[in-house]
Amino acid sequence: MKKLNLIFLFSIIFFAAIGQNQFSEASKATAKKQIEVYRDRVVKGEKMEDIARQYSEDPGSSAKGGLYDNVGIGVMDPAFEKIAFSLKQGQVSQVFETPYGYHFIQLVRVHGKLRDLRHVLIIPK
């Protein structure tokens, strides 16, 4: 039982630090450069799903090839949503920053007010 409690506490501390954007400028620059390489590979024809599965650090989507389905307004970070809802189907966003790190998105499908998208996140170290 104690082991479970320690793991839970670690998760809270880890994500609180990410949410507060406690990254050095050097680590941010490295992460941004890294994710720009991954975005360029997608733009040149590599599958977004493969890049996300291999490199994304998003615990919620990387195992699913970066897929977030049925995303509506008011669910994600506002900066993330603004970009996700401005894309056309198949379009790949530029790299952008949120308090969680650097991202890029590919809009997979629009169905009504919802979006299916693929996403890559790189967290500065």
C-alpha positions as CSV (number, residue, x, y, z in Angstrom):
1,M,0.0,0.0,0.0
2,K,2.8,2.5,0.8
3,K,4.4,1.9,-2.6
4,L,1.2,2.9,-4.4
5,N,1.0,6.1,-2.3
6,L,4.5,7.1,-3.2
7,I,3.9,6.6,-6.9
8,F,0.8,8.7,-6.7
9,L,2.6,11.5,-4.8
10,F,5.4,11.5,-7.4
11,S,2.9,11.9,-10.2
12,I,1.4,14.9,-8.6
13,I,4.7,16.6,-8.0
14,F,6.0,15.8,-11.5
15,F,3.0,17.2,-13.3
16,A,2.8,20.2,-11.0
17,A,6.4,21.1,-12.0
18,I,5.6,20.7,-15.6
19,G,2.5,22.9,-15.3
20,Q,4.4,25.7,-13.7
21,N,6.9,25.7,-16.6
22,Q,10.1,25.3,-14.5
23,F,12.4,24.8,-17.4
24,S,15.7,26.4,-18.1
25,E,16.1,28.4,-21.4
26,A,18.8,25.9,-22.5
27,S,16.5,22.9,-22.0
28,K,13.7,24.7,-23.8
29,A,15.9,25.5,-26.7
30,T,17.0,21.9,-27.0
31,A,13.4,20.6,-26.8
32,K,12.2,23.1,-29.4
33,K,15.0,22.2,-31.8
34,Q,14.2,18.5,-31.3
35,I,10.5,18.8,-32.0
36,E,11.1,20.9,-35.1
37,V,13.1,18.0,-36.5
38,Y,10.2,15.7,-35.9
39,R,7.7,18.1,-37.4
40,D,9.9,18.4,-40.5
41,R,9.9,14.7,-40.9
42,V,6.1,14.6,-40.8
43,V,5.8,17.4,-43.4
44,K,8.2,15.5,-45.6
45,G,6.0,12.5,-45.6
46,E,6.7,10.3,-42.5
47,K,3.5,9.2,-40.7
48,M,2.6,11.4,-37.8
49,E,1.4,8.3,-36.0
50,D,4.9,6.7,-36.2
51,I,6.7,9.8,-35.0
52,A,4.2,10.3,-32.1
53,R,4.5,6.7,-31.0
54,Q,8.3,6.8,-31.1
55,Y,9.1,10.2,-29.8
56,S,6.2,11.9,-28.1
57,E,6.4,12.3,-24.3
58,D,2.7,12.8,-23.9
59,P,1.6,10.0,-21.5
60,G,-2.0,10.3,-22.7
61,S,-1.5,9.8,-26.4
62,S,1.9,8.5,-27.4
63,A,1.0,4.8,-27.2
64,K,-1.9,5.5,-29.5
65,G,0.2,7.2,-32.1
66,G,-0.5,10.7,-30.6
67,L,-4.3,10.3,-31.2
68,Y,-6.8,12.3,-29.3
69,D,-10.3,11.7,-30.5
70,N,-13.5,13.6,-29.9
71,V,-11.7,16.7,-28.7
72,G,-14.1,19.6,-27.9
73,I,-13.6,23.1,-26.8
74,G,-12.9,23.6,-23.1
75,V,-11.1,20.3,-22.7
76,M,-7.4,21.0,-23.5
77,D,-5.0,23.9,-22.7
78,P,-6.4,27.1,-24.4
79,A,-3.3,27.6,-26.6
80,F,-3.5,23.9,-27.7
81,E,-7.2,24.3,-28.5
82,K,-6.7,27.5,-30.4
83,I,-4.3,25.8,-32.8
84,A,-6.2,22.5,-33.0
85,F,-9.4,24.3,-34.0
86,S,-7.7,26.5,-36.6
87,L,-6.3,23.7,-38.7
88,K,-7.8,22.2,-41.8
89,Q,-8.1,18.4,-42.1
90,G,-4.7,16.9,-42.8
91,Q,-2.8,20.1,-41.9
92,V,0.2,20.0,-39.6
93,S,0.6,23.0,-37.2
94,Q,3.8,24.9,-36.5
95,V,5.6,24.0,-33.3
96,F,4.1,25.9,-30.4
97,E,4.7,26.1,-26.6
98,T,2.4,25.6,-23.7
99,P,3.2,25.3,-20.0
100,Y,3.7,21.5,-20.6
101,G,6.4,21.8,-23.3
102,Y,6.5,22.0,-27.1
103,H,3.9,20.5,-29.4
104,F,2.7,20.2,-32.9
105,I,-0.6,18.8,-34.1
106,Q,-2.1,17.2,-37.2
107,L,-5.8,17.5,-37.6
108,V,-7.1,14.0,-38.6
109,R,-10.9,14.5,-38.8
110,V,-13.6,17.1,-38.1
111,H,-17.0,15.7,-37.0
112,G,-19.4,18.4,-35.9
113,K,-17.9,20.4,-33.1
114,L,-15.4,17.7,-32.3
115,R,-11.9,17.0,-33.7
116,D,-9.7,14.0,-33.9
117,L,-6.1,14.9,-34.0
118,R,-2.6,13.5,-33.6
119,H,-0.1,15.3,-31.4
120,V,3.6,15.2,-30.4
121,L,4.8,16.7,-27.1
122,I,8.4,17.1,-26.2
123,I,9.0,18.2,-22.5
124,P,12.2,20.2,-21.8
125,K,14.5,18.4,-19.4
